[in-house]
Amino acid sequence: MYVSSRGAAAQLTAAQAIAQGIAPDGGLFVPAAIPSIEGLFLDRLVPLTYQQRAAAVLDLFLTDYTNAEVAACVAGAYGSGKFDAAAVAPVIKVKEGTFALELWHGPTSAFKDMALQLLPQLLVCALKKIGEQAKIVILVATSGDTGKAALEGFKDVEQTQVIVFYPEAGVSRIQRLQMITQEGDNLQVIAVKGNFDDAQTGVKQIFNDAAYNAALTEHGCKLSSANSINWGRLVPQIVYYFSAYADLVKAKHIRQGVPVNFVVPTGNFGNILAGYYAKQMGLPINKLICASNSNNVLTEFLTTGLYNRNRQFHKTFSPSMDILISSNLERLLYHLTGGDSAQVKQWMTELNTTGQYKIADDCLAAIHALFPAAWVSDEVTAATISQVHKEHDYPLDPHTAVAWQVAENYRRQSGDTTPVVIVSTASPFKFNETVLAALTGSDSLAGQTEFAALQELAKIINRPVPPALAELESKPVRHTVVCDKQDMPAIVKAQLQLR
Ligand SMILES: *Cc1c(COP(=O)(O)O)cnc(C)c1O
């Protein structure tokens, strides 16, 4: 069963929690009890496919779904042709004691696919189970990665419609092309005249407008969100920690039971929190190392216990980690305080009103035991991309490079020799401009198109351009609507063909 991190009384089934998304008191749904694995669970995972491992892990959390339902959801998400690696999330040995868990073989070349391919399957199944008839309208404001991953995940999924708003001049050319060429009959992509905050504020206003929502309900529509506050986006991510461990055992890199460290490039704290659940379930994890860029709010928090969002926002080479409010931290705090939802609620209220809160010493001690944290600058990130390519012939995207360097620094400073898995969150091709500049030492693409840049990068790193990115050049543009930010509510109604 699932409860709100802020204490609303009702316990919900997984299907109810996934269909609701966010708890009525503004909290996030958390499992009332974290399931634990028994002795042979890991042994049994070793010979299995990713899909089978996913079903085995998900069955422990989605106890109101039948095994057949879970298996069908998993097949729909990770089945034939969706991922360009048979292993779905392969583990690569880069050097002695350091491995990369590649989470970017899905349709959009970034790790959001791991969750956003499965969430729609879980949601549709949930709607059937609870008898919800309304059409679920997913509104997304995106700075790039989430929008495209949501479009791919919800494309032609029954009983759902997706409307993505992106800032007209605020996404990379590849990201824009990925979205405006999107195929599917249940989705719209709309450029907003403004920046990401304008798009996000517009979406939030729609969500919070009671009269507007009532009008939608009357027409059989219900708004929902695809971001990582939904339990259905978090639970798929627990799977790849288990799968990575099983792969290490299978390839005889470690013996069953030996602990490993995971280093996670972190923004909203969703990815690394999934690792925390895996550890609590009994997966042999020693440390979960939190890697940040110069938006180092989490480094400070995990080190000192003070969460302080009152700081300058930096645009970095790793834009998907340019975040000052890590919403999934709320779930961690709930568990670390032993489910003290009144305390969690108080901290979140302080964050809202003053922009900061400080946790108690015992809670901080628990964090210190598990979550080393550090950050690196853009300069160091670029140097890391270049160095790892030279020394190990392994290309890193900027987010993964942050994690790599934090892992190196941690190992040196702590003397901890535990095998390390770097959680790799994007293909280097997705951030080709930064990667090319790091590898060639030149600052600009010198007027090249994105596609020429992709081909040049392919030559330098001697790896093929992911087909979905290469194909963009020849795909027809299908979405051309541009709107002013104040017109977003009217645009949604128009897209839903309501008056
Ligand atoms: C979203 C994203 C992250 C951050 O993940 P969180 O779950 O928000 O911590 C890191 N790298 C890439 C490439 C991403 O798209």
The ligand as an ORCA input file, in Angstrom:
! r2SCAN-3c Opt
* xyz 0 1
  C      16.839     13.802    -15.911
  C      18.310     13.567    -16.110
  C      19.204     13.499    -15.012
  C      18.760     13.714    -13.573
  O      18.004     12.651    -13.081
  P      17.112     12.844    -11.739
  O      16.300     11.615    -11.633
  O      16.286     14.076    -11.989
  O      18.067     13.013    -10.611
  C      20.537     13.246    -15.278
  N      20.989     13.097    -16.552
  C      20.165     13.158    -17.616
  C      20.722     13.011    -18.990
  C      18.790     13.382    -17.441
  O      17.978     13.461    -18.522
*
